[in-house]
Amino acid sequence: MAPTSEPKNNRFTQQELPAWRPILTPAWVAGILFSIGVLFIPLGVVCMMASNSVVEVSRRYDNEPACAAGFFPTAAEQANKFSDNGTGTTCTLSITVPERMKAPVYVYYELDNFYQNHRRYVKSRSDPQLAGGDTADSFCEPQLNKASGVEGEGEVKVNPCGLIAWTFFNDSYAFSVDGAPVAVSERGIAWPSDVEHKFGAYKPSHFNDVPATRGGGVITGNVQDDEHFIVWMRTAALSNFRKLWGKIETDIEAGTVITIQGANRY
């Protein structure tokens, strides 16, 4: 007998097993949709109640006169929208809480029209280096190396390298509630998996210290310990996004005035 690719002659291979072939009449379809609706309406009510229970209050500060005045000290800097010294400004804002906010109170910063999702930007990082490795790959270009600043030394490796790390958000805030300073926890704001597995316990070297593009902010301690940096390195999917900056571990009552001392560098 010649070889053949014909399947065996049984009910399974010949697709002759018993099967249920329902006829979807209008009554059947309507009944199924109604049953699904009855199931999901209570779930939707619960989700809506949970969403409505969230108390949110926000304040934009980059266009506030107190925060914007002096950000570009000279007419040339104002025309180019580029600050040579990068020191930014310091300003004070206040927010009145409309309803009681239960601890923990999450503090976010929000950026608009910032394309962290751009293909070239997303690729510009070295995960082996961030995890504590000695080498960085070419994905970090154009921020893989920088001039050493010492005559005859040429370029040095930036660590952590890449555009994402180079543009690390560096505005900072201090909060007080009804005139009394309140602590803001900067721990537990990044994903535990990122802290434990993706970032190493090493000191940054030759990092971005150009005031015009940084404003003087630095990575605090080891890379693994600076959760602000770790949060920033998890890129956003959209051009308008929020990132967690800290947590206030005390309740804030309705009518409370929160005063924010902000360093506007970014």
MIDRENPA-203595 format. One line per field, with one value per residue (C-alpha): x, y, z; residue number from 1; residue in three letters. Coordinates in steps of 0.5 Angstrom, whole numbers, plus 500, padded with zeros to 3 digits. Example, Ala and Ser with C-alpha at 12.3 -4.5 7.8 and 13.67 -1.06 7.14 Angstrom:
2
px <- [525; 527] .
py <- [491; 498] .
pz <- [516; 514] .
drenlo <- [1; 2] .
kolpa <- [ala; ser] .
end
This chain:
266
px <- [500; 503; 504; 498; 496; 489; 487; 484; 477; 474; 469; 474; 478; 472; 468; 462; 462; 455; 455; 450; 448; 443; 439; 439; 432; 431; 428; 434; 438; 434; 434; 441; 443; 437; 441; 448; 445; 442; 448; 453; 448; 449; 457; 456; 453; 458; 464; 460; 459; 467; 469; 464; 467; 474; 475; 480; 483; 488; 491; 495; 501; 506; 501; 500; 504; 507; 510; 511; 515; 522; 522; 525; 530; 531; 528; 532; 530; 523; 523; 526; 523; 529; 532; 540; 541; 535; 534; 526; 522; 519; 512; 506; 499; 493; 488; 481; 479; 472; 470; 474; 480; 482; 489; 493; 492; 496; 499; 500; 504; 501; 504; 500; 503; 509; 510; 513; 510; 514; 518; 525; 524; 521; 527; 532; 534; 539; 535; 541; 545; 539; 539; 546; 550; 557; 555; 550; 547; 546; 539; 541; 543; 543; 545; 549; 556; 557; 563; 567; 569; 576; 581; 584; 579; 574; 567; 565; 559; 552; 549; 543; 543; 538; 533; 528; 533; 536; 529; 527; 522; 525; 520; 519; 513; 513; 506; 503; 496; 492; 499; 503; 508; 505; 510; 509; 512; 516; 516; 511; 510; 513; 511; 515; 517; 520; 524; 526; 528; 529; 533; 540; 543; 548; 550; 549; 555; 556; 548; 545; 548; 546; 542; 539; 536; 535; 535; 539; 535; 539; 538; 538; 542; 542; 538; 534; 532; 530; 522; 521; 526; 523; 516; 519; 522; 515; 513; 506; 502; 499; 501; 497; 499; 499; 505; 505; 509; 508; 503; 500; 499; 494; 486; 485; 478; 473; 475; 482; 487; 493; 499; 504; 511; 513; 520; 518; 524; 521] .
py <- [500; 507; 512; 517; 523; 521; 521; 515; 513; 515; 519; 524; 525; 525; 531; 526; 527; 529; 537; 542; 547; 552; 556; 563; 566; 573; 570; 567; 573; 577; 573; 572; 580; 581; 576; 579; 586; 583; 580; 587; 592; 591; 590; 597; 600; 598; 601; 607; 608; 606; 612; 617; 616; 618; 625; 629; 636; 639; 645; 647; 651; 652; 658; 661; 668; 666; 660; 663; 669; 669; 662; 665; 670; 674; 676; 671; 665; 667; 667; 660; 657; 655; 656; 657; 656; 651; 654; 655; 658; 657; 659; 657; 655; 653; 648; 647; 640; 640; 633; 628; 625; 618; 616; 614; 621; 620; 626; 626; 630; 631; 632; 634; 634; 630; 624; 618; 613; 616; 610; 613; 615; 609; 605; 610; 606; 600; 595; 591; 597; 599; 592; 594; 591; 594; 595; 599; 598; 602; 603; 609; 613; 619; 620; 614; 618; 625; 630; 629; 636; 634; 636; 630; 625; 625; 622; 618; 613; 616; 611; 611; 612; 614; 619; 617; 617; 624; 627; 625; 630; 634; 638; 638; 639; 641; 640; 643; 642; 648; 651; 645; 641; 634; 628; 625; 618; 617; 609; 604; 609; 604; 597; 592; 588; 594; 596; 588; 586; 591; 597; 595; 598; 602; 609; 613; 616; 621; 623; 629; 635; 640; 645; 647; 641; 638; 644; 641; 635; 628; 621; 620; 615; 608; 608; 602; 607; 613; 611; 617; 615; 608; 611; 616; 610; 606; 610; 613; 610; 617; 624; 626; 622; 622; 619; 618; 622; 621; 619; 623; 618; 622; 623; 630; 633; 637; 645; 644; 648; 645; 649; 647; 650; 648; 648; 649; 647; 642] .
pz <- [500; 498; 504; 504; 509; 509; 516; 520; 519; 526; 528; 531; 525; 520; 525; 526; 534; 537; 537; 539; 534; 537; 532; 535; 534; 536; 543; 544; 543; 547; 553; 553; 552; 558; 562; 561; 563; 569; 571; 570; 572; 579; 578; 574; 580; 585; 580; 579; 587; 588; 583; 585; 592; 590; 592; 587; 587; 583; 581; 575; 577; 571; 568; 575; 575; 581; 578; 571; 573; 572; 569; 563; 566; 559; 553; 549; 553; 553; 545; 545; 551; 553; 560; 560; 568; 569; 576; 575; 580; 587; 588; 593; 592; 596; 595; 599; 600; 598; 602; 607; 604; 607; 608; 604; 600; 593; 590; 583; 578; 571; 564; 558; 550; 553; 548; 552; 548; 542; 539; 539; 546; 549; 546; 549; 555; 557; 562; 563; 565; 570; 573; 575; 569; 567; 560; 556; 549; 543; 544; 549; 543; 543; 551; 551; 552; 554; 554; 561; 561; 562; 557; 554; 557; 551; 553; 558; 559; 562; 567; 567; 560; 555; 553; 558; 564; 561; 562; 569; 572; 577; 580; 587; 593; 600; 603; 609; 612; 615; 616; 619; 615; 613; 611; 604; 603; 597; 599; 595; 590; 584; 582; 587; 581; 578; 585; 586; 579; 574; 578; 581; 588; 584; 584; 578; 574; 569; 569; 566; 570; 565; 568; 562; 561; 568; 573; 578; 580; 581; 583; 590; 593; 589; 583; 586; 592; 588; 587; 583; 578; 577; 576; 571; 567; 566; 560; 559; 553; 552; 551; 557; 563; 571; 575; 582; 586; 594; 599; 605; 610; 614; 613; 611; 613; 609; 608; 610; 606; 603; 602; 597; 596; 589; 585; 578; 574; 569] .
drenlo <- [1; 2; 3; 4; 5; 6; 7; 8; 9; 10; 11; 12; 13; 14; 15; 16; 17; 18; 19; 20; 21; 22; 23; 24; 25; 26; 27; 28; 29; 30; 31; 32; 33; 34; 35; 36; 37; 38; 39; 40; 41; 42; 43; 44; 45; 46; 47; 48; 49; 50; 51; 52; 53; 54; 55; 56; 57; 58; 59; 60; 61; 62; 63; 64; 65; 66; 67; 68; 69; 70; 71; 72; 73; 74; 75; 76; 77; 78; 79; 80; 81; 82; 83; 84; 85; 86; 87; 88; 89; 90; 91; 92; 93; 94; 95; 96; 97; 98; 99; 100; 101; 102; 103; 104; 105; 106; 107; 108; 109; 110; 111; 112; 113; 114; 115; 116; 117; 118; 119; 120; 121; 122; 123; 124; 125; 126; 127; 128; 129; 130; 131; 132; 133; 134; 135; 136; 137; 138; 139; 140; 141; 142; 143; 144; 145; 146; 147; 148; 149; 150; 151; 152; 153; 154; 155; 156; 157; 158; 159; 160; 161; 162; 163; 164; 165; 166; 167; 168; 169; 170; 171; 172; 173; 174; 175; 176; 177; 178; 179; 180; 181; 182; 183; 184; 185; 186; 187; 188; 189; 190; 191; 192; 193; 194; 195; 196; 197; 198; 199; 200; 201; 202; 203; 204; 205; 206; 207; 208; 209; 210; 211; 212; 213; 214; 215; 216; 217; 218; 219; 220; 221; 222; 223; 224; 225; 226; 227; 228; 229; 230; 231; 232; 233; 234; 235; 236; 237; 238; 239; 240; 241; 242; 243; 244; 245; 246; 247; 248; 249; 250; 251; 252; 253; 254; 255; 256; 257; 258; 259; 260; 261; 262; 263; 264; 265; 266] .
kolpa <- [met; ala; pro; thr; ser; glu; pro; lys; asn; asn; arg; phe; thr; gln; gln; glu; leu; pro; ala; trp; arg; pro; ile; leu; thr; pro; ala; trp; val; ala; gly; ile; leu; phe; ser; ile; gly; val; leu; phe; ile; pro; leu; gly; val; val; cys; met; met; ala; ser; asn; ser; val; val; glu; val; ser; arg; arg; tyr; asp; asn; glu; pro; ala; cys; ala; ala; gly; phe; phe; pro; thr; ala; ala; glu; gln; ala; asn; lys; phe; ser; asp; asn; gly; thr; gly; thr; thr; cys; thr; leu; ser; ile; thr; val; pro; glu; arg; met; lys; ala; pro; val; tyr; val; tyr; tyr; glu; leu; asp; asn; phe; tyr; gln; asn; his; arg; arg; tyr; val; lys; ser; arg; ser; asp; pro; gln; leu; ala; gly; gly; asp; thr; ala; asp; ser; phe; cys; glu; pro; gln; leu; asn; lys; ala; ser; gly; val; glu; gly; glu; gly; glu; val; lys; val; asn; pro; cys; gly; leu; ile; ala; trp; thr; phe; phe; asn; asp; ser; tyr; ala; phe; ser; val; asp; gly; ala; pro; val; ala; val; ser; glu; arg; gly; ile; ala; trp; pro; ser; asp; val; glu; his; lys; phe; gly; ala; tyr; lys; pro; ser; his; phe; asn; asp; val; pro; ala; thr; arg; gly; gly; gly; val; ile; thr; gly; asn; val; gln; asp; asp; glu; his; phe; ile; val; trp; met; arg; thr; ala; ala; leu; ser; asn; phe; arg; lys; leu; trp; gly; lys; ile; glu; thr; asp; ile; glu; ala; gly; thr; val; ile; thr; ile; gln; gly; ala; asn; arg; tyr] .
end
